[in-house]
Amino acid sequence: MNELFREVRGDLARYGGGRSGAQIFLSSLLLSLGFQVCLSYRIYSRVQRWAVIGPWFQRIIALATTVWSGAQISATAKIGPGLYLPHPIGIVIANNTIIGVDVDIYQGVTIGRIRGNDPRAAIIGDGVSIYAGAKILGPVSIGDRAEIGANAVVLRNVPADAAAVGVPARVYLKKNRSGPSLVERISGAVE
């Protein structure tokens, strides 16, 4: 139970701008669809462990969450605290996906499999941002602090501190102090 409270507190801090407390919890619970989806996932992923009624109760909560929010998150996905879903409509997260701490996922994102019978799933690092419409398919690893561009289709691993853009996604290292910016490298202005 302490783990549940720690994860919810981490999610709440992202929705409350770093603040937490009863007032932030109540306003996020009532007004933020993203927080509602996160909280529902946190509950139904634990309810499935209950004997006899757990799996049925989990399915009911997960189905209700999908119907009212448009987001489908598998109960077997493992998601760290600080998940931020500003617009959760159309988000799909497959079975066994592992997502780290403080991850941002925007609308229309799919984290899934290439083949339905493959038990392997994606591993998303800490501090990753996945922008609108992106698809992460197959057993790929996304490194810490990576960014996945809007509508990118990621089929290969993305290292830490990199950005993946395009279809299929190409990986670019983010700007360091001595090198060109990401935009300069993508546009071809600098080789």
C-alpha positions as CSV (number, residue, x, y, z in Angstrom):
1,M,0.0,0.0,0.0
2,N,2.9,2.3,0.7
3,E,4.1,1.8,-2.9
4,L,0.7,2.8,-4.2
5,F,0.7,6.1,-2.2
6,R,4.3,6.8,-3.3
7,E,3.3,6.4,-7.0
8,V,0.1,8.5,-6.6
9,R,2.0,11.2,-4.8
10,G,4.6,11.2,-7.7
11,D,1.8,11.5,-10.3
12,L,0.1,14.2,-8.2
13,A,3.3,16.3,-8.0
14,R,3.4,16.4,-11.8
15,Y,-0.2,17.5,-12.1
16,G,0.1,20.0,-9.2
17,G,3.2,21.7,-10.5
18,G,5.5,20.1,-7.9
19,R,3.0,20.8,-5.1
20,S,0.9,18.1,-3.4
21,G,-1.7,18.0,-0.7
22,A,-5.5,17.5,-0.3
23,Q,-6.5,20.6,-2.3
24,I,-4.2,19.6,-5.3
25,F,-5.4,16.0,-5.0
26,L,-9.1,17.1,-5.1
27,S,-8.7,19.5,-8.0
28,S,-6.7,17.0,-10.0
29,L,-9.2,14.2,-9.3
30,L,-12.1,16.4,-10.4
31,L,-10.6,18.4,-13.2
32,S,-7.7,16.5,-14.8
33,L,-8.6,13.5,-17.0
34,G,-4.9,12.6,-17.2
35,F,-4.7,12.3,-13.4
36,Q,-7.9,10.3,-13.3
37,V,-6.5,7.8,-15.8
38,C,-3.2,7.5,-13.8
39,L,-5.1,7.0,-10.6
40,S,-7.4,4.4,-12.2
41,Y,-4.5,2.5,-13.6
42,R,-2.7,2.5,-10.2
43,I,-5.8,1.0,-8.6
44,Y,-6.8,-1.6,-11.2
45,S,-3.2,-2.8,-11.6
46,R,-3.2,-3.8,-7.9
47,V,-6.8,-5.0,-7.7
48,Q,-6.1,-7.9,-10.2
49,R,-3.9,-9.5,-7.4
50,W,-6.9,-10.0,-5.2
51,A,-8.1,-13.6,-4.9
52,V,-11.3,-14.6,-6.8
53,I,-12.9,-11.2,-7.5
54,G,-9.7,-9.3,-8.4
55,P,-9.4,-10.2,-12.1
56,W,-13.1,-9.4,-12.7
57,F,-13.0,-6.2,-10.7
58,Q,-9.8,-5.2,-12.6
59,R,-11.5,-5.7,-16.0
60,I,-14.5,-3.7,-15.0
61,I,-12.4,-0.7,-13.8
62,A,-10.1,-0.9,-16.9
63,L,-13.0,-1.1,-19.3
64,A,-14.7,1.9,-17.6
65,T,-11.5,3.8,-17.7
66,T,-11.1,3.1,-21.4
67,V,-14.7,4.0,-22.2
68,W,-14.7,7.3,-20.4
69,S,-11.1,8.5,-21.1
70,G,-10.2,6.9,-24.4
71,A,-6.9,5.6,-22.9
72,Q,-6.1,1.9,-22.7
73,I,-3.3,0.9,-20.3
74,S,-2.7,-2.7,-19.6
75,A,-2.8,-3.8,-16.0
76,T,0.4,-5.7,-16.5
77,A,2.4,-2.6,-17.5
78,K,4.8,-1.4,-14.9
79,I,4.8,2.4,-14.7
80,G,6.9,4.4,-12.2
81,P,5.7,7.4,-10.3
82,G,5.3,10.8,-12.0
83,L,3.4,9.6,-15.1
84,Y,2.0,12.7,-16.9
85,L,-0.8,12.4,-19.4
86,P,-1.9,15.9,-20.3
87,H,-4.3,14.7,-23.0
88,P,-4.8,10.9,-22.5
89,I,-7.2,10.4,-25.4
90,G,-6.0,7.6,-27.7
91,I,-3.1,6.4,-25.6
92,V,-2.5,2.6,-25.7
93,I,0.1,0.9,-23.5
94,A,0.6,-2.8,-24.1
95,N,1.1,-5.7,-21.7
96,N,4.4,-6.0,-19.9
97,T,5.6,-2.5,-20.9
98,I,8.0,-0.9,-18.4
99,I,7.9,2.8,-18.0
100,G,10.2,4.8,-15.7
101,V,9.8,7.8,-13.5
102,D,8.6,11.2,-14.6
103,V,7.5,10.2,-18.1
104,D,5.3,12.5,-20.3
105,I,3.0,10.8,-22.8
106,Y,0.8,12.9,-25.1
107,Q,-2.4,12.0,-27.0
108,G,-2.5,9.3,-29.6
109,V,0.6,7.5,-28.5
110,T,0.8,3.7,-28.9
111,I,3.4,1.6,-27.1
112,G,2.8,-1.8,-28.4
113,R,4.0,-4.9,-30.2
114,I,4.8,-5.7,-33.8
115,R,3.3,-9.2,-33.4
116,G,0.5,-9.9,-31.0
117,N,2.0,-13.2,-29.7
118,D,5.4,-11.7,-28.8
119,P,5.7,-11.5,-25.0
120,R,8.5,-8.9,-25.1
121,A,7.6,-5.2,-24.7
122,A,9.2,-1.8,-24.7
123,I,11.2,-0.4,-21.9
124,I,11.0,3.4,-21.4
125,G,13.6,5.1,-19.3
126,D,13.2,8.0,-16.7
127,G,12.3,11.5,-17.8
128,V,11.3,10.5,-21.4
129,S,8.9,12.7,-23.4
130,I,6.7,10.9,-26.0
131,Y,4.9,13.4,-28.2
132,A,1.5,13.2,-29.9
133,G,0.9,10.4,-32.3
134,A,4.2,8.6,-31.7
135,K,4.3,4.8,-32.0
136,I,6.9,2.7,-30.2
137,L,6.6,-0.8,-31.5
138,G,8.3,-4.0,-30.4
139,P,10.8,-4.8,-27.7
140,V,12.8,-1.5,-27.9
141,S,14.6,0.4,-25.2
142,I,14.2,4.2,-24.9
143,G,17.0,5.7,-22.8
144,D,16.6,8.2,-20.0
145,R,15.7,11.8,-21.0
146,A,15.1,10.8,-24.6
147,E,12.4,12.6,-26.7
148,I,10.2,10.8,-29.2
149,G,8.9,13.3,-31.8
150,A,5.3,13.7,-32.8
151,N,4.1,10.9,-35.2
152,A,7.5,9.2,-35.0
153,V,7.5,5.4,-35.5
154,V,10.2,3.9,-33.3
155,L,11.3,0.4,-34.2
156,R,14.9,0.5,-32.8
157,N,16.5,1.4,-29.5
158,V,16.9,5.1,-28.7
159,P,19.9,6.0,-26.5
160,A,19.7,8.3,-23.4
161,D,19.7,12.0,-24.2
162,A,18.7,11.5,-27.8
163,A,15.7,12.4,-30.0
164,A,13.9,10.1,-32.4
165,V,11.9,11.7,-35.3
166,G,10.4,10.5,-38.5
167,V,8.9,7.4,-40.1
168,P,10.7,5.1,-39.4
169,A,12.4,7.1,-36.7
170,R,15.9,8.4,-37.0
171,V,17.9,9.0,-33.9
172,Y,19.7,12.3,-33.2
173,L,21.8,13.1,-30.2
174,K,20.7,16.2,-28.4
175,K,22.9,19.3,-28.4
176,N,25.8,19.3,-26.2
177,R,27.9,22.4,-25.3
178,S,30.4,21.9,-28.1
179,G,28.1,20.6,-30.9
180,P,25.4,21.9,-33.1
181,S,21.8,22.0,-32.0
182,L,19.3,19.2,-32.8
183,V,17.5,21.5,-35.2
184,E,20.7,22.3,-37.1
185,R,21.5,18.6,-37.5
186,I,18.1,17.6,-38.6
187,S,17.9,20.4,-41.2
188,G,21.3,19.4,-42.6
189,A,22.8,22.9,-41.9
190,V,25.7,21.2,-40.1
191,E,27.2,17.9,-40.9
